[in-house]
Structure formats: C-alpha cells, structure tokens
Amino acid sequence: MAVASNLLSILVLVSSFLIGIIVFYMMSSLTKDEKWIHIKEIVSQLIDIVIFIWIGKILLNLFTFVNDPVAVLAYPSSKDAFYIAIVLFTILLYYKNRERKSI
C-alpha cells in the first residue's frame, strides 16, 4: 500500500509538471524556438537541483557514503542537504549569468 501511495505522489508531481509545460507552450507569445529553449532550461535546472540535493546528502554523510552508498542515496534528504543544494544552485546560476554577459 505504501508503494502505491509513493507512486501516486510521483505521478501527481510528474503530471503537474507536464501540464505546466503544455500550458506554457500554448499560452506563451514567444516563438516556437524560444519556447523550447525556455522549456529545456527549466528542465535542466530541475535536474541540476536534484543532483545538488544528492551532492548535499553525500557531503553530509560522507563516511556512510564511502561504506554504503545506497544507504545515503536511498533515503530522503534533510533540510541541510536542501540548503547545500540551494547554495550550489545559486552559485551555478551566478556563473551562468556571468557567462551570458561576457558573450
């Protein structure tokens, strides 16, 4: 029963994200190419934040990760891992913004 509950919550998150992308695509006044660029950038940033949360979990539990990596990555993250992810994500956005201005 718990597995079905988890799958249902994942299904709700994925479907709401897809509905958001479809609504953006239909209602935006940008050109088709610009819409796809924006959608790709948002998906890329979502993947980046998930990877940074994993990095935060690994940094907080480094010794456990060395001994048993699955034990660290399989369980939910803490608020501290999320804070580390936000800091890393902010640094990444600053770097991307600086690179765009230099071009």
C-alpha positions in Angstrom: 0.0 0.0 0.0 2.9 2.4 0.8 4.4 1.8 -2.6 1.1 2.7 -4.3 1.0 5.9 -2.3 4.5 6.8 -3.3 3.8 6.1 -6.9 0.7 8.2 -6.8 2.5 11.2 -5.4 5.2 10.8 -8.1 2.5 10.6 -10.7 0.9 13.7 -9.5 4.2 15.6 -9.5 5.2 14.5 -13.0 1.7 15.1 -14.4 1.5 18.6 -12.9 4.9 19.4 -14.3 3.9 18.2 -17.8 0.6 20.2 -17.6 2.6 23.3 -16.7 4.9 22.8 -19.7 1.9 22.3 -22.0 0.2 25.4 -20.6 3.3 27.5 -21.0 3.8 26.2 -24.6 0.2 27.0 -25.5 -0.1 30.4 -23.9 3.3 31.9 -24.4 3.7 34.6 -27.1 7.3 33.6 -27.8 8.4 31.9 -31.0 8.5 28.1 -31.2 12.3 28.0 -30.9 12.3 30.4 -27.9 9.6 28.3 -26.1 11.7 25.1 -26.5 14.8 27.0 -25.2 12.9 28.1 -22.1 11.5 24.6 -21.6 14.9 23.0 -21.9 16.4 25.5 -19.5 13.7 24.8 -16.9 14.1 21.0 -17.2 17.9 21.4 -17.0 17.6 23.5 -13.8 15.2 20.9 -12.2 17.7 18.2 -12.9 20.5 20.4 -11.5 18.7 20.9 -8.2 18.1 17.2 -7.8 21.7 16.4 -8.5 22.7 19.2 -6.0 20.5 17.6 -3.3 22.2 14.3 -3.9 25.6 16.1 -3.5 24.4 17.7 -0.3 23.3 14.3 1.1 26.7 12.8 0.1 28.6 15.7 1.8 26.6 15.5 5.0 27.0 11.7 5.2 30.4 11.3 3.6 31.7 8.5 5.8 28.5 6.5 5.4 28.6 7.1 1.7 32.1 5.6 1.5 31.0 2.5 3.3 27.5 2.0 1.8 26.5 4.5 -1.0 23.0 3.1 -1.3 22.2 3.8 2.4 22.8 7.5 1.8 21.1 7.9 -1.6 18.1 5.7 -0.9 16.6 7.6 2.0 15.0 11.1 1.9 17.2 14.1 2.3 17.3 16.5 5.2 16.8 20.3 5.2 20.6 20.7 5.4 21.1 18.8 2.2 18.4 21.1 0.6 20.2 24.2 1.9 23.5 23.0 0.4 21.7 22.4 -2.9 20.3 25.9 -2.9 23.7 27.4 -2.3 25.3 25.3 -5.0 22.4 26.1 -7.4 22.8 29.8 -6.6 26.5 29.6 -7.5 25.6 27.8 -10.7 23.1 30.5 -11.7 25.5 33.2 -10.9 28.2 31.5 -13.1 25.7 31.0 -16.0 24.6 34.7 -15.7 28.2 35.9 -15.7 29.0 33.7 -18.8 26.0 35.1 -20.7 27.0 38.7 -20.0 30.6 38.1 -21.2 29.4 36.8 -24.6 
